[in-house]
């Protein structure tokens, strides 16, 4: 995983996150991250 300031890509006040792994691992992680806002809404 790497984090780069968005300014390096011409987008101020942001962070660009890059990661690499097996496709299935990435899909599982994205599913979990995608459900997090729903979890917060229930708290």
C-alpha positions as CSV (number, residue, x, y, z in Angstrom):
1,X,0.0,0.0,0.0
2,X,1.2,3.5,-0.7
3,X,-0.2,7.0,-0.1
4,X,0.8,9.9,-2.2
5,X,-0.3,13.5,-1.9
6,X,-2.9,14.4,-4.5
7,X,-0.9,17.5,-5.4
8,X,1.5,15.2,-7.1
9,X,-1.3,14.4,-9.6
10,X,-2.7,18.0,-9.7
11,X,-5.4,17.5,-7.2
12,X,-4.8,19.6,-4.1
13,X,-6.2,18.6,-0.6
14,X,-6.5,14.9,-1.4
15,X,-4.6,11.7,-0.9
16,X,-4.1,9.0,-3.6
17,X,-4.0,5.5,-2.2
18,X,-2.5,2.6,-4.2
19,X,-2.4,-1.1,-3.3
20,X,-1.8,-4.4,-4.9
21,X,-2.7,-8.0,-4.0
22,X,-4.6,-11.0,-5.4
23,X,-7.9,-10.0,-7.1
24,X,-10.1,-11.9,-4.7
25,X,-8.3,-10.2,-1.7
26,X,-8.9,-6.8,-3.2
27,X,-12.6,-7.6,-3.9
28,X,-13.1,-8.8,-0.3
29,X,-11.4,-5.6,1.1
30,X,-13.5,-3.3,-1.1
31,X,-16.7,-5.0,0.0
32,X,-15.7,-4.5,3.7
33,X,-14.7,-0.9,3.1
34,X,-17.9,-0.3,1.1
35,X,-20.0,-1.5,4.0
36,X,-18.3,0.7,6.6
37,X,-20.4,3.8,6.0
38,X,-23.5,1.7,6.4
39,X,-22.2,0.5,9.7
40,X,-21.5,4.1,10.8
41,X,-25.0,5.1,9.9
42,X,-26.4,2.5,12.4
43,X,-24.3,3.6,15.3
